[in-house]
Amino acid sequence: MEPQEAESLGEFDLLLPSGELVMEESGGGGSETALQLPPGEWRARWSGFGETAAEEREYSDAPQERPRPDRYFLQLWPLRSPGRVALLRGR
């Protein structure tokens, strides 16, 4: 997954004083993934892939048993100076 292929792409500051980042499954699946990171301030890039296909599937009458077509990629790096939320591509 390369960011240049993403349908949506955004960057934001992520402050984690506890060092725990909890991500929830999209689409109401209910599962969570907890990541333990060094406590501190991070910059994050969120890339979304297959979102148009997921939206089309949501409004179709097709069976929903197969895996969702959308995938997301989160990249983190240490924050050097505060930035603004930046929607680089997408909705």
ZALO-605615 format. One line per field, with one value per residue: x, y, z of N, C-alpha, C, O, CB in turn; chain. Coordinates in Angstrom, 2 decimals. Glycine has a CB too. Example, Ala and Ser with C-alpha at 12.3 -4.5 7.8 and 13.67 -1.06 7.14 Angstrom:
<recs>
nx <- 13.19 12.85
ny <- -5.69 -2.25
nz <- 7.80 7.08
cax <- 12.30 13.67
cay <- -4.50 -1.06
caz <- 7.80 7.14
cx <- 13.20 12.90
cy <- -3.30 0.03
cz <- 7.80 7.87
ox <- 14.24 13.41
oy <- -3.32 1.14
oz <- 8.46 8.04
cbx <- 11.31 14.08
cby <- -4.47 -0.60
cbz <- 9.05 5.72
chain <- A A
</recs>
This chain:
<recs>
nx <- 0.84 0.80 1.00 0.48 -1.40 -3.70 -7.17 -8.09 -6.27 -4.67 -3.13 -2.19 -1.65 -0.87 -1.39 -0.14 -0.18 -0.37 0.74 -0.70 -2.45 -5.56 -7.35 -10.36 -12.30 -13.50 -16.82 -18.49 -17.70 -16.77 -14.37 -11.20 -7.90 -5.07 -2.25 0.95 2.94 5.85 5.20 4.16 4.41 3.21 3.27 0.87 -0.12 -2.90 -4.09 -6.50 -7.90 -9.83 -12.27 -14.36 -15.39 -16.31 -18.32 -20.08 -20.79 -22.13 -24.55 -25.72 -27.59 -26.24 -24.91 -23.36 -21.36 -18.70 -15.27 -14.76 -14.11 -12.51 -9.49 -7.12 -4.32 -2.01 0.51 3.16 5.29 7.82 6.76 7.94 7.39 4.36 1.59 -0.97 -4.21 -4.36 -6.01 -5.08 -5.92 -9.05 -12.27
ny <- -1.17 1.97 5.40 7.22 5.89 5.93 6.55 8.40 10.67 11.89 14.04 14.46 15.69 13.57 13.01 11.16 10.68 8.48 6.46 4.47 3.46 3.02 1.40 1.10 -1.28 -0.55 0.01 -1.01 -3.43 -4.00 -4.97 -4.29 -2.91 -2.59 -0.63 -0.38 2.30 4.42 6.86 10.12 12.72 12.56 12.56 11.79 9.89 9.06 6.75 5.83 3.10 1.65 2.76 3.84 1.54 0.25 1.97 1.77 -0.91 -0.81 0.34 -1.47 -4.40 -6.70 -9.72 -9.51 -11.07 -11.45 -10.24 -6.79 -4.28 -2.11 -0.72 0.45 2.48 3.39 5.59 6.52 8.97 10.60 13.70 16.74 19.48 21.14 20.69 21.32 19.82 18.13 17.56 15.78 14.43 13.29 12.92
nz <- 0.00 -1.05 -0.15 -2.28 -3.78 -2.33 -1.64 0.18 2.19 4.97 7.44 10.86 14.24 16.96 20.18 22.76 25.81 27.53 26.10 24.93 22.12 20.84 18.40 16.60 14.79 11.55 10.26 12.19 13.37 15.92 17.04 18.61 18.38 20.26 20.60 22.00 22.54 22.84 25.30 24.35 21.84 18.59 15.00 12.57 9.73 7.88 5.67 3.28 1.56 -1.04 -0.34 -1.90 -3.12 -0.81 0.03 -2.16 -1.89 0.53 -0.13 -1.84 -2.85 -2.59 -1.10 2.16 3.26 2.51 2.98 3.93 1.43 1.97 3.28 5.69 6.51 8.88 9.64 11.79 13.28 15.26 16.63 15.59 15.49 16.33 14.13 11.68 11.11 8.13 5.22 2.66 0.46 -0.74 0.82
cax <- 0.00 1.56 0.13 0.06 -2.51 -4.81 -8.32 -8.07 -4.96 -4.65 -2.10 -2.62 -0.86 -1.45 -0.79 -0.36 0.51 -0.35 1.47 -1.60 -3.28 -6.59 -8.05 -11.55 -12.62 -14.50 -18.00 -19.23 -17.31 -16.65 -13.08 -10.23 -6.48 -4.35 -0.80 1.73 3.99 6.44 4.36 4.69 3.70 3.46 2.58 0.27 -0.69 -3.95 -4.37 -7.65 -7.92 -11.06 -13.42 -15.46 -15.98 -17.02 -19.54 -20.97 -21.27 -23.06 -25.85 -26.15 -28.34 -25.37 -24.61 -22.29 -20.51 -17.27 -14.56 -14.93 -13.08 -11.70 -8.35 -6.55 -2.90 -1.63 1.95 3.48 6.68 7.88 6.36 9.04 6.72 2.93 1.09 -2.43 -4.82 -4.26 -6.62 -4.24 -6.69 -10.24 -13.52
cay <- 0.00 3.20 6.56 7.87 5.13 6.03 7.39 9.51 10.80 13.03 14.07 15.13 15.45 12.54 13.13 9.91 10.74 7.16 5.53 3.46 3.87 2.01 1.59 0.26 -1.77 0.26 -0.73 -1.55 -4.80 -4.13 -5.38 -3.23 -3.22 -1.66 -0.55 0.27 3.14 5.30 8.04 11.34 13.42 11.94 13.02 10.61 9.93 8.07 6.51 4.96 2.40 0.90 3.40 3.96 0.20 -0.03 2.78 1.16 -2.16 -0.45 0.70 -2.49 -5.52 -7.88 -10.31 -8.82 -12.02 -11.36 -9.18 -5.41 -3.94 -0.97 -0.96 1.71 2.39 4.47 5.75 7.42 9.36 11.59 15.07 17.70 20.73 20.98 21.00 21.38 18.69 18.39 16.59 15.87 13.85 12.59 13.64
caz <- 0.00 -1.15 0.07 -3.51 -4.32 -1.40 -2.01 1.12 2.83 5.87 8.48 12.09 15.44 17.81 21.50 23.49 27.11 28.16 25.24 24.38 21.00 20.62 17.13 16.47 13.45 10.85 9.85 13.32 13.70 17.36 17.58 18.86 18.40 21.13 20.36 23.04 21.96 23.85 25.52 23.76 20.78 17.30 13.80 11.99 8.37 7.71 4.26 3.08 0.28 -1.28 0.31 -2.86 -3.23 0.44 0.01 -3.14 -1.29 1.61 -0.71 -2.80 -2.28 -2.63 0.23 2.86 3.99 2.15 3.72 3.44 0.45 2.38 4.16 6.17 6.86 9.78 9.82 12.89 13.48 16.35 16.29 15.76 15.84 16.11 12.80 11.58 10.42 6.69 4.33 1.47 -0.64 -0.30 1.18
cx <- 0.89 0.62 -0.34 -1.11 -3.77 -5.92 -8.41 -6.74 -4.99 -3.54 -2.61 -1.64 -1.60 -0.70 -1.16 0.37 0.59 0.51 0.60 -2.48 -4.26 -7.32 -9.20 -11.77 -13.68 -15.69 -18.76 -18.90 -17.10 -15.30 -12.13 -8.81 -5.80 -2.86 -0.14 2.89 4.67 5.51 5.00 3.80 4.17 2.78 2.08 -0.21 -1.64 -4.24 -5.53 -7.67 -9.24 -12.31 -14.61 -16.17 -16.79 -18.34 -20.55 -21.57 -22.32 -24.47 -26.34 -26.94 -27.51 -25.14 -23.36 -21.33 -19.03 -16.59 -14.81 -13.80 -12.18 -10.63 -7.75 -5.14 -2.55 -0.12 2.18 4.96 6.70 7.54 7.52 8.50 5.24 2.54 -0.43 -2.93 -4.83 -4.91 -5.89 -4.97 -7.93 -11.37 -13.41
cy <- 1.24 4.39 7.23 7.14 5.25 6.92 8.60 9.48 12.04 12.91 14.87 14.83 14.43 12.58 11.90 9.95 9.37 6.17 4.44 4.07 2.74 2.37 0.61 -0.10 -0.88 -0.61 -1.40 -2.97 -5.04 -4.56 -4.18 -3.78 -2.16 -1.76 0.17 1.00 3.90 6.51 9.26 11.91 12.89 12.72 11.76 10.89 8.75 7.95 5.52 4.40 1.65 1.50 3.55 2.62 -0.14 0.74 2.19 -0.12 -1.87 -0.22 -0.30 -3.57 -6.81 -8.42 -9.66 -9.77 -11.87 -10.23 -7.80 -5.08 -2.78 -1.39 0.39 1.47 3.61 4.47 6.77 7.74 10.43 13.00 16.01 19.09 20.57 21.41 21.06 20.08 19.04 17.26 16.75 15.34 13.22 13.50 14.34
cz <- 0.00 -0.95 -1.22 -4.17 -3.46 -1.95 -1.08 1.86 3.70 6.89 9.66 13.21 16.30 19.14 22.32 24.84 27.80 27.37 24.65 23.29 20.74 19.33 17.06 15.01 12.82 10.49 10.98 13.72 15.18 17.89 17.69 18.75 19.25 20.84 21.51 22.37 23.08 24.05 24.88 22.68 19.43 16.19 13.13 10.57 8.24 6.22 4.15 1.67 0.14 -0.68 -0.63 -3.01 -1.97 0.48 -0.99 -2.58 -0.23 1.07 -1.75 -2.07 -2.25 -1.22 0.84 3.58 3.70 2.90 3.09 2.47 0.88 3.38 4.52 6.67 7.70 9.94 10.93 12.89 14.57 15.84 16.58 16.12 15.51 14.69 12.81 10.97 8.95 5.93 3.00 0.25 -0.05 0.07 2.49
ox <- 1.62 -0.46 -1.45 -1.77 -4.81 -5.65 -8.78 -6.16 -5.30 -3.06 -3.37 -0.90 -2.83 0.47 -2.34 1.42 1.51 0.95 1.10 -3.16 -3.84 -7.84 -9.06 -11.46 -14.65 -15.57 -19.59 -19.71 -17.25 -15.08 -12.27 -8.57 -5.95 -2.29 -0.63 3.72 4.12 5.09 6.22 2.61 5.37 1.82 2.79 -0.67 -1.26 -4.59 -5.54 -7.46 -9.72 -13.31 -15.76 -17.40 -17.84 -19.36 -21.74 -22.76 -23.31 -25.45 -27.29 -26.96 -28.03 -25.18 -22.43 -20.56 -18.19 -17.27 -15.04 -12.67 -11.17 -10.83 -7.86 -4.81 -2.78 0.46 1.47 5.78 5.69 7.99 8.02 9.09 4.90 3.08 -1.06 -2.16 -5.26 -4.43 -6.09 -4.67 -7.88 -11.41 -14.36
oy <- 1.50 4.40 7.75 7.71 4.71 7.91 9.69 8.42 13.13 11.81 15.83 13.85 14.43 12.23 11.63 9.33 9.13 5.15 3.57 5.07 1.61 3.47 -0.56 0.68 -0.50 -1.84 -2.27 -3.65 -6.17 -4.51 -3.19 -4.96 -0.97 -2.85 1.21 0.37 4.00 7.13 9.42 11.63 12.78 13.46 10.75 11.99 7.60 8.93 4.50 5.13 1.07 0.81 3.41 2.56 -0.76 0.21 2.13 -0.39 -2.60 -0.54 -0.01 -3.64 -7.88 -7.66 -9.30 -9.32 -12.14 -9.34 -7.67 -5.53 -2.51 -2.29 1.36 0.40 4.74 3.46 7.78 6.90 11.10 13.41 16.06 19.79 19.93 22.37 20.87 19.34 20.12 16.13 17.74 15.74 12.67 14.68 14.98
oz <- 0.95 -1.53 -1.26 -5.05 -3.83 -2.64 -1.52 2.12 3.22 7.18 9.50 13.15 16.36 19.21 22.55 24.99 28.57 27.92 23.93 23.52 20.45 19.18 17.42 14.11 13.48 10.41 10.73 14.34 15.64 19.10 16.97 18.99 18.99 20.83 21.96 21.70 24.18 23.07 24.87 22.61 19.17 16.43 13.11 10.27 8.46 5.58 4.83 0.70 1.12 -0.52 -0.20 -3.03 -2.07 0.93 -0.69 -2.79 -0.12 1.73 -2.48 -0.84 -1.93 -0.26 0.13 4.43 4.56 3.42 1.89 2.65 0.22 4.20 3.77 7.18 7.27 10.33 11.00 12.54 14.79 14.78 17.70 16.95 14.51 14.14 13.85 10.37 8.56 5.97 2.29 -0.88 1.05 -0.31 2.93
cbx <- -0.96 2.29 0.85 1.23 -2.12 -4.33 -9.62 -9.27 -3.81 -5.99 -0.78 -4.05 -0.61 -1.35 -1.25 0.12 -0.20 -1.77 2.58 -2.47 -2.42 -7.58 -7.08 -12.78 -13.09 -13.90 -17.61 -20.65 -16.06 -17.63 -12.44 -10.46 -5.88 -4.64 -0.49 2.23 3.40 7.88 4.15 6.04 3.93 2.99 3.53 -0.88 0.44 -5.25 -3.11 -8.96 -6.71 -10.91 -13.02 -14.94 -14.89 -16.15 -19.21 -20.21 -20.10 -22.57 -25.77 -24.93 -29.62 -24.01 -24.40 -22.87 -20.94 -17.12 -13.04 -14.95 -13.74 -12.59 -7.28 -7.43 -2.00 -2.33 2.66 3.07 7.32 9.27 5.09 9.89 7.36 2.13 1.58 -2.89 -6.27 -2.80 -8.19 -2.94 -5.85 -9.93 -14.69
cby <- 0.00 3.30 7.56 7.96 3.69 6.58 6.57 9.43 10.86 13.17 14.66 14.69 16.78 11.11 14.44 8.70 11.74 6.62 4.91 2.84 4.20 1.92 1.39 0.97 -3.24 0.92 -1.76 -1.48 -5.14 -5.07 -6.48 -2.60 -3.26 -1.96 0.16 -0.75 4.12 5.75 8.28 11.10 14.95 10.49 13.89 10.11 9.89 8.47 5.97 5.72 1.41 -0.46 4.77 4.46 -0.85 0.34 4.25 0.86 -2.94 0.79 2.07 -3.11 -5.75 -7.53 -11.84 -7.85 -13.42 -11.16 -9.47 -4.40 -3.59 0.13 -1.89 2.32 2.30 4.33 6.19 6.81 9.89 11.58 15.49 17.78 21.95 21.79 19.97 22.61 18.37 18.57 16.81 15.12 12.81 11.72 12.69
cbz <- 1.21 -2.52 0.91 -4.48 -4.46 -0.05 -1.96 2.13 1.78 6.57 7.95 12.48 16.23 17.14 22.22 22.66 28.02 28.28 26.02 25.50 19.71 21.83 15.92 17.05 13.50 9.59 8.87 13.02 12.98 17.82 16.69 20.26 16.94 22.65 19.02 24.11 20.90 23.43 27.04 23.21 20.88 17.31 12.84 12.85 7.25 8.51 3.52 3.36 0.16 -0.76 0.84 -4.23 -3.46 1.66 -0.36 -4.46 -0.67 2.34 -1.34 -3.54 -3.08 -3.31 0.10 3.85 3.67 0.62 3.74 4.63 -0.84 2.99 3.47 7.28 5.57 11.16 8.49 14.24 12.15 17.00 17.09 14.48 15.07 17.16 11.77 10.74 10.96 6.25 4.19 1.69 -1.44 0.84 1.22
chain <- A A A A A A A A A A A A A A A A A A A A A A A A A A A A A A A A A A A A A A A A A A A A A A A A A A A A A A A A A A A A A A A A A A A A A A A A A A A A A A A A A A A A A A A A A A A
</recs>
